[in-house]
């Protein structure tokens, strides 16, 4: 009973504030949930307010949508927010630290966008920094995690730019992960 109370408290804490998605339990076969959540997001047409996916306490079958009022990020991943050199460093780090447990396909294409689309680079950064690697979250340092994110962006064929992706929270919060380039 004690573990159940702690888990419920952890879920409650995770659903409040900027860190709501951190330390979520990994769902093994959640592709149906992701597809359903993406479909709901598309149907609702949510460019002004972000609805974020939360694994519910009911497990993989449950999806909760939480409306959050946030300032619209100034940039998109389609604006060239990292460099090729940075992505190269991230690839090396990913191969050394992440590939032991994670196939590259976990962070590319539909699978990546269904989870991270509409969120910010900061959300991805904080999730990686506070949960990975499993045997030492945070040990890659801010620049290491930012380099890995640059590699993930390259794997998703987001364009490179002239400046490296900065590791500051303020900068990362200004970059929205979008499935396709924004219409101008």
Secondary structure as UniProt FT lines:
FT   HELIX           2..14
FT   TURN            18..23
FT   TURN            28..29
FT   HELIX           31..44
FT   STRAND          50..56
FT   TURN            57..58
FT   STRAND          59..68
FT   STRAND          75..76
FT   HELIX           77..79
FT   HELIX           84..93
FT   HELIX           94..98
FT   TURN            99..101
FT   HELIX           104..107
FT   HELIX           109..116
FT   TURN            117..118
FT   HELIX           121..131
FT   TURN            134..135
FT   TURN            137..140
FT   HELIX           141..155
FT   TURN            156..157
FT   HELIX           169..172
FT   TURN            173..174
FT   STRAND          175..176
//
